[in-house]
Amino acid sequence: MKTQGLLTALGILRTSTTASAQSCWRDTKCTGPLQPSFPGPWQTDIYAPPTRSVRPRRILSLPDARVIAQFPNPSSLVGNGSALVYDFGIEVGGIVRVNYTFSGGVGGGEAQLGLAFSESKNYIGEWSDASNGKFKGQDGASYGRIEGEGKGRYIMPDKDLRGGFRYLTLFLKASKITPSSTPLVLNITDIKLELSIQPTWPNLQSYQGYFHSSDELLNSIWYAGAYTLQTCSVPVHTGRQVPMLSNGWANNATMGPGDSILVDGAKRDRAVWPGDMGVAVGGLAVSTGDLESVRNALQVIFDWQNGDGSFPEAGPPLLQQNSDTYHMWTLIGTYNYMLYTNDTGFLIRNWPKYEYGLSYILKKVKPSSGLLHVTGTRDWARWAQGGNNSEANMLLYQTLTTASTLSLWHPSPKPAQSEKWSRLAESLYTSINTHLWDENHGAFKDNATDTKLYPQDANSLALAFNITYPNRTTSISDRLLENWSDIGPITPELPENISPFISSFELEGHFSLYKTSRALNLLRRTWGWYITNPNGTQSTLIEGYRADGTFGYRAERGYQNTPSYVSHSHGWSTGPTSSLTHHIAGISITSPLGKTWLIFPQLGDLSFAEAGFTTSLGKFRVAWQRVDAHDPSTPSNTSTFRDFAGYDVQIDMPLGTEGEVVLPFLEEGVETGVSTYEVSGVEGQGGRWRGDGRSWRRVIGGGRKQFSVRQIGEGEVPHYPHDHSQSRN
């Protein structure tokens, strides 16, 4: 898709794709937006269907998955055991309805229509991929009795709702066939799916954020992350049944309050997991903007706080316990939710439980070392947890720093409490860097013992959360590269597995160091590998996969060698959606609702990028575009102009807000003094641009502004940054 220029981002270009037949799920009250906040050509990248009534796109044969026809098209199941596969083209979920006509005798027996589901092409057939939690127990198929000859319709029972799939296999099964029986023929006349995702939204394409760039792969990954999060925002009464079924599946359990709730995966586990929300909340905030599902997910964890102050690792109906790390993710998630909503009612209601939860985890800090001593050892799947584990200590540091800030965001600010938690964070920072750092290796160890395990999670979190000395960060980033394979980082703490969850923090870490090329390389090889994989959903992001490129993530660590159990639409894998917005487009907020913000684009190898999202304060937008050398249309104010390259930036921020604009030099990591910066649109505000050796920065107020960055070749007399006022009505 070609760029429409910077004016696109600032609302000059307008297109619309109003969804027809808009509706919400069943009798759910519609609370979602009717229209997108940023209509434009990028809407063609959205994977979400325009309506809740969805049909397959193609018909495939069994067992070779060969495309034999487009859908709708006449198709028939002829004879007992005959089968066809219907490909929806994207991840979907909900209730299937099949219209048919039937002819033929069954010799006194009965005929049934079987329905089996799979997210991946690898597992299509008469058995659904695994989801019920019993691993070796079979999900099997859903069956509907064919009542007799003539027209008929089968509608799946509500409890059989299938949360995530791309492929539907229909097959004919007769209990008794006699030689005199006429041939069994089931003509499929129509198939419709009642889509259940994001139940409170009447228009599933009405995104409140967007991203667009010159790299189509990055665009695809951003929107795959957004759609993944949509498929993980589900009706609250469609959770996986617990105790788990030995055979079949049921998605009819209640998971929390409200109408829509954010769960870990579309197919499974279909429950709230606070650790997954550590990635998912930021992605939702900059894409769909659906924070209603986040609020309900956090609320149910607070509602089920244990008597000792601990939070469950997962919400109902699972209610798994004994995880110190997921306990802390609930506290961190409260900060993330407040940043984008400033929901003071939620904070006031849950503040006593928040304080109690923080007190619970702080009691586990050992005075002798100053480090957290983990006793709740359940975690994201890493093999070893417990003691003074470095990943958990990184999370405690982030918990304390966000708690210190939250106490000041409280409607009744608590500066003494904030100062206390800030001091504890500083003390923990010193302990982490004293006891967990390996100077010889140049990375953090898994714990304070003489271990040779240097985990991806702890080292990524150290960069993402800024938990080490500046002179150590490059070494950590370099050491993380040692885990990389052609298809992503193989995590040392879960050998032979690739975790997009942990890699989301590594991605954020490299971006935070302005190692743009490295971050884009990681993004393309990891998430790019899956989104282009012909056996995946090609619309959502997978939970994890093997180093050999197969889908059997966690085969030996909890999933009992059941590769079809892996979720192919998992919210914890969506880190690129927020990272691309924050770092490539370069727009993020730094206080509730965006009262303050940061503009800091990283150009990498792209020629343009733009993004926007909304809060209740309004729309936040940024767009940048490179200007090539020797472009005669670009003005120059130099008397001896010969050679230049640069870029233009436009922003549009709500009036009454304030932020810092950082304009990086063109070459990543290169310090230079021979650059000219032409800046316009600061509306006569005071202050000066400040240089730090790699960028210029300045605090300005909200509104519509434009900036130009030009790098002049050697020998030129540089022009220092100056302003051209430009008012906005």
NORPERA-V114666 format. One record per backbone hydrogen bond with DSSP energy under -1.0 kcal/mol. NH is the residue of the N-H (numbers start at 0). CO is the residue of the C=O. Records with the same first field share a line. If there is no record, write none. Layout:
NH=CO + CO
//
This chain:
7=4
10=7
11=6
24=198
27=24
30=199
31=199
36=206
42=39
43=40
44=41
45=42
53=192
56=86
57=86
58=68
59=84
60=65
64=60
67=58
68=58
70=56
76=185
78=183
80=171
81=78
83=169
84=59
85=167
86=57
87=165
91=164
93=161
94=193
96=191
97=153
98=189
99=151
100=186
101=149
102=184
108=105
111=172
112=143
113=170
114=141
115=168
117=166
120=534
122=119
123=120
127=139
128=116
135=133
141=114
143=112
145=110
149=101
151=99
153=97
155=95
159=156
160=157
161=93
164=91
165=117
166=117
167=85
168=115
169=83
170=113
171=81
172=111
174=109
180=177
184=102
185=76
186=100
187=74
188=98
189=98
191=96
192=53
193=94
194=51 + 192
195=92
197=232
200=197
205=202
206=204
208=286
209=611
211=609
213=607
218=214
219=215
220=216
221=217
222=218
223=219
224=220
225=221
226=222
227=223
228=224
229=225
230=226
231=227
232=229
233=260
235=258
237=234
238=252
240=249
247=137
250=158
252=238
254=235
260=233
261=292
262=231
263=270
265=568
276=272
277=274
278=275
279=275
280=276
282=278
283=279
284=280
285=281
288=283
290=288
294=290
295=291
296=292
297=293
298=294
299=295
300=296
301=297
302=298
303=299
304=301
305=309
308=305
312=319
313=319
314=271
318=314
323=375
326=322
327=323
328=324
329=325
330=326
331=327
332=328
333=329
334=330
335=331
336=332
337=333
338=334
339=335
340=336
341=337
343=341
346=342
347=343
348=344
349=345
350=346
353=349
354=350
355=351
356=352
357=353
358=354
359=355
360=356
361=357
362=358
363=360
364=361
365=370
369=365
372=363
373=386
376=374
377=321
382=492
386=373
388=386
389=445
392=388
393=389
394=390
395=391
396=392
397=393
398=394
399=395
400=396
401=397
402=398
403=399
404=400
405=401
406=402
407=404
408=404
409=405
413=406
417=413
418=414
419=415
420=416
421=417
422=418
423=419
424=420
425=421
426=422
427=423
428=424
429=425
430=426
431=427
432=428
433=429
434=430
435=431
437=442
441=437
442=437
444=435
445=452
450=448
458=454
459=455
460=456
461=457
462=458
463=459
464=460
466=461
471=468
475=471
476=472
477=473
478=474
479=475
481=478
482=479
483=480
484=487
487=484
489=482
490=496
493=490
496=493
497=544
502=498
503=499
505=501
506=502
507=503
508=504
509=505
510=506
511=507
513=510
514=509
515=513
518=514
519=515
520=516
521=517
522=518
523=519
524=520
525=521
527=522
529=525
530=526
531=527
532=529
535=532
542=566
544=497
545=549
546=495
548=545
552=550
554=551
558=553
560=554
561=558
564=561
565=562
569=540
570=263
572=569
573=570
576=573
578=574
579=575
580=576
581=577
582=578
584=579
586=580
587=597
589=595
592=338
593=590
594=591
596=657
597=587
598=659
599=585
601=582
605=602
608=623
609=211
610=621
611=209
612=619
614=617
617=614
619=612
620=651
621=610
622=649
623=608
624=647
625=606
626=645
630=627
633=630
644=710
645=626
646=708
647=624
648=706
649=622
650=704
651=620
652=702
656=653
657=594
658=699
659=596
660=697
661=598
662=695
664=693
669=666
675=709
676=718
677=707
678=721
679=705
680=723
684=681
689=696
691=694
695=662
696=689
697=660
699=658
701=656
702=652
704=650
706=648
707=677
708=646
709=675
710=644
712=642
715=712
//
